[in-house]
Amino acid sequence: MLCWHCASLSAGLQLTMSSEGDRHEAYQDQGGVWTIGYGHTGPDVHAGLVWTEAQAQAALTQDKASARAAIREYLKVSLTQNEFDALEDFDFNVGEGNFAGSALLKLLNAGNFAGAAKQLEQWDHVKGQVVLGLLNRRLAEEALFDKA
């Protein structure tokens, strides 16, 4: 379990928490996906579902672990902690399948880090429309990725 009261939360975790917010009652996101807590989705989320803060934290811990595992599975190059944290937030948000098939991953694995970072900006749409919140999130991920 993460230390929720520690000042040393990773940059990736801070980015996810600030981007997702914390909602204890299930809602449909802009794409119509049922969501709860800190951006948790899946077959267990449905209309009327209500969580405690402890449930939201536990789901975030598991969801972030899944994102980390996906990055480790598909990535063939070494990353700095900031690069990894940025990708962790990206994978958490877009999902493993989208990450695994992305041009971003192909560019990274080819060693084109600058090109990969720019690819983040391409993931700011929902149903064909640019979403300001997603654009801001992608720019924050890119800034973290590029941070020394």
C-alpha positions in Angstrom: 0.0 0.0 0.0 1.2 3.5 -0.8 2.1 6.0 1.9 -0.8 8.5 1.3 0.4 10.9 3.9 4.1 10.9 2.9 5.5 13.9 1.1 7.5 11.6 -1.2 4.8 10.4 -3.5 6.3 9.7 -7.0 5.9 12.3 -9.6 3.9 9.8 -11.7 1.5 9.1 -8.8 1.1 12.8 -8.1 0.3 13.4 -11.8 -2.2 10.6 -11.9 -3.9 11.7 -8.7 -4.1 15.4 -9.7 -5.3 14.5 -13.3 -7.9 12.0 -12.1 -9.2 13.6 -8.9 -10.9 11.4 -6.4 -14.6 10.6 -6.8 -16.2 8.1 -4.6 -19.4 7.7 -6.6 -19.2 6.1 -10.0 -19.7 8.4 -13.0 -19.3 8.2 -16.8 -16.3 10.0 -18.1 -16.3 12.0 -21.3 -16.0 8.8 -23.3 -18.9 7.2 -21.5 -16.8 4.8 -19.5 -17.9 4.1 -15.9 -15.2 5.4 -13.6 -14.7 5.7 -9.8 -12.0 6.7 -7.3 -8.8 7.9 -8.9 -9.7 6.9 -12.5 -10.5 3.2 -11.9 -12.5 1.6 -14.7 -13.5 -2.0 -15.5 -16.4 -4.4 -15.3 -16.7 -3.9 -11.5 -17.6 -0.2 -12.0 -21.3 0.6 -12.6 -24.0 3.2 -12.0 -24.7 3.6 -8.2 -21.4 2.2 -7.0 -20.0 4.1 -4.0 -16.5 3.6 -2.6 -14.7 4.6 0.5 -11.3 6.4 0.3 -9.6 3.2 1.3 -11.2 1.4 -1.7 -10.2 4.2 -4.0 -6.6 4.0 -2.7 -6.4 0.3 -3.0 -7.7 0.3 -6.6 -5.2 3.0 -7.5 -2.4 1.0 -6.0 -3.4 -2.0 -8.1 -4.1 0.0 -11.3 -0.7 1.7 -11.1 1.0 -1.7 -10.5 -0.6 -2.9 -13.7 0.6 0.1 -15.6 4.1 -0.4 -14.3 4.0 -4.1 -15.3 2.9 -3.2 -18.9 5.7 -0.7 -19.3 8.2 -3.2 -18.2 6.8 -5.9 -20.5 6.8 -3.8 -23.7 9.7 -1.5 -23.2 13.1 -2.5 -24.5 15.2 0.5 -23.5 16.3 2.0 -20.2 14.4 5.0 -18.8 15.1 7.7 -16.2 12.7 7.7 -13.3 10.9 10.8 -14.7 10.5 9.2 -18.1 9.1 6.0 -16.5 6.7 8.1 -14.3 5.4 9.9 -17.3 4.8 6.7 -19.2 3.2 5.2 -16.1 0.6 7.9 -16.0 0.1 7.6 -19.8 -0.4 3.9 -19.7 -2.7 4.2 -16.7 -4.9 6.7 -18.6 -5.0 5.1 -22.1 -4.7 1.5 -21.2 -2.2 -1.3 -21.8 -3.5 -2.2 -25.3 -3.3 1.4 -26.5 0.2 1.7 -25.0 1.4 -1.6 -26.5 0.3 -0.6 -30.0 1.3 3.0 -29.9 3.8 4.8 -32.2 5.1 6.3 -28.9 6.3 2.8 -27.8 7.8 2.0 -31.2 9.7 5.2 -31.2 11.0 4.6 -27.7 12.1 1.1 -28.5 13.9 2.5 -31.5 15.8 4.9 -29.3 13.9 8.1 -30.5 13.1 9.6 -27.1 12.3 13.1 -28.4 9.9 11.7 -31.0 8.3 9.5 -28.4 7.7 12.4 -26.1 6.0 14.4 -28.8 3.7 11.4 -29.5 2.1 12.0 -26.1 0.4 15.1 -27.5 -1.5 12.9 -30.0 -3.5 11.4 -27.2 -5.7 14.3 -26.3 -9.0 13.3 -28.1 -12.2 11.7 -27.0 -14.6 10.7 -29.8 -12.7 12.8 -32.3 -12.7 16.0 -30.2 -9.7 17.6 -28.4 -10.3 17.6 -24.7 -8.5 20.4 -22.9 -8.0 18.3 -19.7 -6.4 15.5 -21.7 -4.2 18.0 -23.6 -3.0 19.5 -20.3 -2.4 16.0 -18.9 -0.4 15.0 -22.0 1.7 18.2 -21.8 2.4 17.5 -18.1 3.5 14.0 -19.0 5.7 15.4 -21.8 7.2 17.9 -19.4 7.9 15.2 -16.8 9.3 12.9 -19.5 11.7 15.6 -20.6 12.7 16.7 -17.1 16.3 16.0 -16.3 
